[in-house]
Amino acid sequence: MTPATKSILPDPVASQPGTGIQAPRLVPPAKGSTLWAPTYDQAPNPLLALEERELEPRLPALAGKFVLDVACGTGRWLGKLMQKGAQAGVGLDLSLEMLARARSKPRLSGKLIQGDACALPVPSGLADVVVSSFTVGYLEDVGAFAAELFRVTRPGARVFVSDFHPSAYCRGWRRTFRSGGEVIEVSSHVRPVGRICETFIAQGCALERCLEPSLGEPERCFFEQAGSAHRFESAREGPAIFVCEFRRTQRS
């Protein structure tokens, strides 16, 4: 799978020229998933907290519904969707290491499949709700991804797509984590949110809403716990993530 963002700002030492510290090692998403899996669930993450705060209230009633967590990683959203009453669900990810972590969690046994987000190994018209969290920036072909989500959903289904906000790159944020004593940066594509929305619309999805929230007071504690309280005010100055909700239409 494609990992989510654990580090919301540049490493305060490794990213500064002239410090004598080695710069982050850039790796592709597949390698990033392998390196990240052992520690992925351990570090508190303000971006994931913000995403959950914005996305969860917008989920439809899940009783009797089939849900998909596409590029599920360690199964964070699949677990939440099942806990909220979904009748059945599947999580898919390319990373065997991430899936191994997901399989150790309650409610997820037997619900996980290795699969490519752009070639999903599931039947057409299966899902009522899809969540794909912090994924689209790692994909080469967003059109193929959008087409697959259209294919596997039923008319009227809700599709939620979230990711790192592209404007955050302009403010120096990077997708980084620590592994084996070094800072790893996962390579990704930076695309305007509007272009991503247009791609989904072109595939037959109607845009219900597009949220571009900044970090808020509920996320301040993450900075305080990390000893970085002084960085919170600057971190909240622009959008941190985007969360798009699409409705699968009946294509004419």
KADA-V147765 format. One record per backbone hydrogen bond with DSSP energy under -1.0 kcal/mol. CO is the residue of the C=O (numbers start at 1). NH is the residue of the N-H. If there is no record, write none. Layout:
BEGIN
co=CO nh=NH
co=CO nh=NH
END
This chain:
BEGIN
co=11 nh=15
co=13 nh=16
co=16 nh=19
co=25 nh=185
co=27 nh=187
co=28 nh=32
co=29 nh=33
co=30 nh=34
co=31 nh=35
co=32 nh=36
co=33 nh=37
co=36 nh=39
co=36 nh=40
co=39 nh=42
co=45 nh=49
co=46 nh=50
co=47 nh=51
co=48 nh=52
co=49 nh=53
co=50 nh=54
co=51 nh=55
co=52 nh=56
co=55 nh=58
co=56 nh=59
co=62 nh=65
co=65 nh=87
co=65 nh=88
co=66 nh=128
co=66 nh=129
co=67 nh=90
co=68 nh=131
co=69 nh=92
co=72 nh=75
co=75 nh=79
co=76 nh=80
co=77 nh=81
co=78 nh=82
co=79 nh=83
co=80 nh=84
co=81 nh=86
co=82 nh=85
co=88 nh=67
co=90 nh=69
co=91 nh=113
co=92 nh=71
co=92 nh=72
co=93 nh=115
co=95 nh=99
co=96 nh=100
co=97 nh=101
co=98 nh=102
co=99 nh=103
co=102 nh=105
co=105 nh=108
co=108 nh=111
co=111 nh=91
co=113 nh=93
co=116 nh=119
co=120 nh=122
co=127 nh=154
co=128 nh=158
co=129 nh=68
co=130 nh=160
co=131 nh=70
co=132 nh=162
co=135 nh=138
co=136 nh=139
co=137 nh=189
co=141 nh=145
co=142 nh=146
co=143 nh=147
co=144 nh=148
co=145 nh=149
co=146 nh=150
co=147 nh=151
co=148 nh=152
co=151 nh=125
co=152 nh=126
co=152 nh=127
co=154 nh=157
co=157 nh=248
co=158 nh=130
co=159 nh=246
co=160 nh=132
co=161 nh=244
co=163 nh=242
co=165 nh=168
co=166 nh=169
co=168 nh=173
co=169 nh=172
co=174 nh=176
co=175 nh=186
co=177 nh=184
co=179 nh=182
co=182 nh=179
co=183 nh=25
co=184 nh=177
co=185 nh=27
co=192 nh=196
co=193 nh=197
co=194 nh=198
co=195 nh=199
co=196 nh=200
co=197 nh=201
co=198 nh=202
co=200 nh=205
co=201 nh=204
co=204 nh=249
co=206 nh=247
co=209 nh=245
co=211 nh=243
co=213 nh=240
co=213 nh=241
co=216 nh=219
co=217 nh=220
co=219 nh=222
co=220 nh=224
co=221 nh=225
co=222 nh=226
co=223 nh=228
co=224 nh=227
co=228 nh=231
co=229 nh=232
co=231 nh=235
co=232 nh=236
co=234 nh=237
co=240 nh=165
co=242 nh=163
co=243 nh=211
co=244 nh=161
co=245 nh=208
co=245 nh=209
co=246 nh=159
co=247 nh=206
co=248 nh=156
co=249 nh=251
END
